[in-house]
């Protein structure tokens, strides 16, 4: 029950942070200026939308690979929260009239464009490779639960790093607040997943 409460609390915190932010976004606390395509605001929105999409995919995969209600509940909450946030970020890019893709490497807005090689599909730090995604889809039961929790822990660590970058660099106030909400919610889930791994006789990979 404690884990169920923590899962629901983390999801609720993320959704509260994301609530009511689809209006008057372009000029919110940003001096009335629409962000440029090269800005941290646009870069974070583009990159985190991609990052979130993989988390959603992983979560739906594991829900089909285990009957464990605790893991299924966590996966559902992560999928719903990150899908909603992804929609908001893509919506902001539409509002700003900016492209959803860039010719620059991911995380260039953080001056870290060379940090991830993109090898085997891992476009940004924390992202699973194509091989890891394939493996997750082939496992079942406890093995799938452990691998998902390990992959998502790495994924969240990368996501927290990116969100902290937005908190420091973004100019649009509502986006900075969403990023701070991501930091807090994902750090809480990292702690929760460490406990869930321990219960299954496993540990995070890093």
N, C-alpha and C positions, 0 to 999 in steps of 0.2 A: 504493500500500500504506500510505503514511503516513496518508492521509486515512481509509482503512478502519480503521486502528488507533485514530485519534482518535474516529471515530464510535462504534466499539464501546466505547471507554473512557468517553466521555461518557454513553452509555446505561447502561453498567454502574454508573457512579458514581451516577446518578439512581436506579437500581433498588436499589442497596445502601442508599442513604439512605431509601428507601421500605420496605425489608424489615421484616417482623415487627412491624408497627405497627397491627395490627387488634385487639389485646387491651388491656384496661384503659386505653383512650385517654381516657375522659372526665375522669379525675382525675389524669392523668399530669403531675406537676410543676405542677399548677394549684391546689394547696392543697385538693384533694379536691372542688372545686366544679365542677359542670357549667357550661360556658359559656352565656351568655344569647344570645338571638336577635340582640341588638344588638352583641355582642362582636366584637372583631377576629378571634377564632378562627372564629366562625360566618361572618362576612362574607368572610373570605379563602376559606374552604372553598366557599361559594356562588359567589363571583365567579371563583375560579380554576377551578372545575369548568366554568363556561361558557367561559372563556378557553381551557382545554385542549381542549374539544370542537371548537372551530373549528380548532385546530392539527391535530387528528386528521383532520378533514374535508379540510383542505387537503392533508395528506400522502397520503391515499388518492386524491385527485383527481390529483395529479402522478404518482403511480405508474402511472396509466392513460394518461398523456399523454407519457411518455418511455420510451426503452429504455436510457437511461444508468444503468449499474449503481450508480455512486457516488451519484447523486441518489436512486435508488430505495432504496438501502440506508439512507441518511440518513432519508428519509421514513418508511420502515418502523420504524426505531428510535424516531423522534419519536412516531409514532402509537402504538406499543406502550407506550412509557414514559408518555406523557401519558394514555392510556386507563386504564392501571393506577392512576396517581396520582389521576385523576378518580374512579375507583371508590372509592378509599380516602376521599377527602374527602366524597363523598356518604354513604359508610358511617358516617363520624364524625357527620354531621348526624343520621342515623338513630339512632345510639347516644345522642346527646344529646337526642333527641326534639324536634329543631328543624326548622322548615320549610326546604325547599330553594330557596324563592324569597322575596323581600322586597319590600315596597312602597316601600322606600327606593331611591334611585338606586345603581347600582353604585359601589363604592369609597367609600361613605359612611363605612365603618369606618376609612378612611385620612384622613377629613376632606377628601375630594376628590370628593364626589358630583357636582359639576358639571363635572368635567374632560372627560368625553366627552359629546358631544351626543346620541349614539345615531343620528345621521343616517346613513341608508342602511345600517343594521344594525351599525355599529361601536359596540358598547356600552361598550367600555373602550379606553384607550390601547393602541395596537399592534394592535388587531384590524382585520382586513380588512373592507372594506365589502361589501355584497351585490353591487355592481357589479364589484368586484375578484374576488370569488369566481366570478362568472359568467365573467369574462374568463379566469381561470385554466383553467376548464373548456373554453374554446374554443381555447386555444393548444396547441401540440404541440412536441416536440423541444426544441431549445436555447432557444427563446422561453419555453416552459413552465418549463424548468429555471431560467432567470434570474428570471422573475417569481416563481416559488415561493420561491427563495432570498431575494429582496428582501422579499417579504411575510413570510416566516418570520423574517427578521432583525428586522423591525419588531415582529413578534409577540413574539419572545423579549425584546426590549428592554422592551416593556410588561410582560411576565411577570416579568422580573427586578425591575422597580420594585415590582410588587405583592408579590413574594416577600420582598424586602427590608423592605417594610412589615410583613409578618407577623413576620419575625425580630425587628423592633423592638417590635411591639405585642402579638403573640399570647402567651397565658399557658400553653397546653398545650405541654409540652416536646417531645413527639413531633411535633407539628405545626410547631413552630419549626425542628426539625431537618430535617424534610422540606422546608420552605421554603428553608433554607440549602442543601440539596442541589440544589434547583431553581436557585438563583442560580448555583452553581458549574457545574452541567452546562450551563445555557443560555448562560452567558458563554463557555464553551468552544466551544459550537456556533456562537455568533455569530462567533467568530474563524475557525472552520473554514469557515463559509459565506462569509466575506469572501474567503478564499483560493479557494474554489470559484467565486465570482463573478469574481474576477480572471482565473482560467483561462479563463473564458468571455467575456472582454473587457467585463465589466460591473462595477458598483460598487453598494454598498448605497444605498438611496434617501435615507437620512439618517444 
